[in-house]
Each structure stands twice: as structure tokens, then as C-alpha cells.
Amino acid sequence: MAAHLAMLFSAREALTYYIHRFVLHGHGHGRAARLVARPHRQYAHASSGAPYSLQLFTDHPLPLLLHRLVPLYVPALLLRPHLLTYLLFVALCTVEETVALSGYAAVPGIVMSRLARRAAVHVNGRGVANFSAWGVLDWVHGTGRGPAVLEHVRREADRHHVVQRAKSKTARGAGLLQSGLDAIRGGTGKSRMGTTKKKTARR
């Protein structure tokens, strides 16, 4: 299940990036540009703020199908995962897109706040950057805008005190592990320490 989810998310990331960048924001003047790119710019990028995530008409129906449904459905059609795996994938993508397009400036969590900021930069910039869902292919192709990934993660980790929490949890876990080992040995660890102390005291 985890392997299928990883493959579905990877394929979705690739399809979202390439459809969004080259089809919905392509600079062609042909029929495809008239049918897809122009309505996407007129509907999805009409306002300067990030769209409210539960609005139905933030995009024209045809670009909406290409941008949201194709990356969600085609990988599952090719991979043919279990139905429960696909439903979990759809649920996770729905939560991710709801948070990413929420328009909130402060979203809790390290990853989710980055998704919301990336979407806001894309919409406010009239679609010149941040085309993918997670930003991996934007980083590869150099089309990402906003703070760098590592800088953002470091800033959010400092804000949430991740290092201090990890140290305290590690120390607590090591203490629990040591007490468990002592209990398994039947207290021999304590008696050994006591004998070494006595020997050093005699010297």
C-alpha cells in the first residue's frame, strides 16, 4: 500500500507540473491555448489573492479537469491499485489541496504551511512560478519562487522547537530503554555498579 501511494504521489507530482506549466500556462497561440490556457488565466488568475478552496468556479471546467482530475485519475488507471489505496490517495490529495488553496497566511505544520505559501505565490504572480503540488519539480527545473525549501524547513523547525523536542524525546526514550534493560536483567546492572563503586572505595 505504501509503495502504491508513493508511486501515485510521484506520478501526480509529474503530471501536475507538466500539465500546469506547459498546457495551462503555455505561451502558444494555437487552438489548445484558446481552449485551455486562456480560460485558465481568466478564471483561476482573475483575482490577486489565493482562491478560497471550497469555491467551485475558481477555474474554468476544462482546465479544472486537466489540472485536478487527470493527475489524480490517470496514475491510478495505469497502476491499478486496490480501491482502498486509491480512496486514501484521493482523501490525502483533497486535504492537501484544501489546505494549499485555503488562502490562510498561517497554516499549522511545516509541510502544509509551505504548500499554502507556494499556492499563494503562484496565484499572486499570475502563474509564472510554483507549478507543481509539492515543489519537487519546481526545484529541479528552477521555477520555484519564495523561500528555499531547506530555509523554509529550518525556519519552521526553529519556530516549532523541533530540535529541542527531539533531544528531550531521545533522552526520555534512552532512559526508558535503559530501565527496561535493567528490569530484564533482574537488577544486575545496579548491583554491578554497586560492586564497582565498592572496589574503587577500597583502593
DALINPE-V678333 format. One record per pair of residues at least 24 apart in sequence whose ideal C-beta (glycine too) atoms are under 10 Angstrom apart, sorted by the first residue. I is the first residue (numbers start at 1). J is the second residue. Records with the same first field share a line. If there is no record, write none. Layout:
BEGIN
I = J ; J
END
This chain:
BEGIN
1 = 81 ; 82 ; 84 ; 85 ; 88 ; 89
2 = 85
3 = 79 ; 81 ; 85
4 = 75 ; 76 ; 79 ; 80 ; 81 ; 82 ; 85 ; 86 ; 88 ; 89
5 = 81 ; 85 ; 86 ; 88 ; 89 ; 92
7 = 75 ; 76 ; 78 ; 79 ; 81 ; 89
8 = 71 ; 72 ; 75 ; 76 ; 78 ; 79 ; 81 ; 85 ; 86 ; 88 ; 89 ; 90 ; 92 ; 93
9 = 71 ; 75 ; 89 ; 92 ; 93 ; 96 ; 133 ; 134 ; 136
10 = 75 ; 134 ; 136
11 = 71 ; 72 ; 74 ; 75 ; 76 ; 78 ; 79
12 = 70 ; 71 ; 72 ; 73 ; 74 ; 75 ; 76 ; 89 ; 93 ; 96 ; 132 ; 133 ; 134
13 = 71 ; 75 ; 132 ; 133 ; 134 ; 135 ; 136 ; 137 ; 138
14 = 71 ; 75 ; 132 ; 136 ; 137
15 = 66 ; 67 ; 70 ; 71 ; 72 ; 73 ; 74 ; 75 ; 132 ; 133
16 = 67 ; 68 ; 70 ; 71 ; 72 ; 93 ; 131 ; 132 ; 133 ; 134 ; 137
17 = 71 ; 130 ; 131 ; 132 ; 133 ; 134 ; 135 ; 136 ; 137 ; 138 ; 140 ; 141 ; 143
18 = 71 ; 131 ; 132 ; 137 ; 141
19 = 63 ; 66 ; 67 ; 68 ; 70 ; 71 ; 131
20 = 63 ; 66 ; 67 ; 71 ; 122 ; 127 ; 130 ; 131 ; 132 ; 133 ; 137
21 = 127 ; 129 ; 130 ; 131 ; 132 ; 137 ; 138 ; 141 ; 143
22 = 131
23 = 63 ; 66 ; 67 ; 70
24 = 59 ; 60 ; 62 ; 63 ; 64 ; 66 ; 67 ; 127 ; 131
25 = 122 ; 126 ; 127 ; 128 ; 129 ; 131 ; 143
35 = 60 ; 62 ; 63
36 = 60 ; 62 ; 63 ; 65 ; 66 ; 67
37 = 63 ; 127
38 = 63
39 = 63 ; 64
40 = 64 ; 66 ; 67 ; 127
41 = 126 ; 127
44 = 122 ; 123 ; 126 ; 127
45 = 122 ; 123 ; 124 ; 125 ; 126 ; 127
46 = 123
47 = 123 ; 124
48 = 123 ; 124 ; 125 ; 126
49 = 103 ; 120 ; 123 ; 124
50 = 100 ; 101 ; 102 ; 103 ; 104 ; 105 ; 116 ; 117 ; 119 ; 120 ; 121 ; 122 ; 123 ; 124
51 = 101 ; 102 ; 103 ; 119 ; 120 ; 123
52 = 101 ; 102 ; 103
53 = 94 ; 97 ; 98 ; 99 ; 100 ; 101 ; 102 ; 103 ; 104 ; 116 ; 119
54 = 98 ; 101 ; 102
55 = 101
58 = 101 ; 123
67 = 131
68 = 93 ; 94 ; 97
71 = 132 ; 133
72 = 97
93 = 133
96 = 133 ; 134
97 = 133
100 = 133 ; 134
108 = 160
109 = 156 ; 160
110 = 152 ; 153 ; 154 ; 155 ; 156 ; 157 ; 159 ; 160 ; 162
111 = 152 ; 153 ; 156
112 = 156
113 = 152 ; 155 ; 156 ; 159
114 = 146 ; 147 ; 149 ; 152 ; 153 ; 156
117 = 145 ; 146 ; 147 ; 152
118 = 144 ; 145 ; 146 ; 147 ; 152
120 = 146
121 = 145 ; 146 ; 147
122 = 146
END
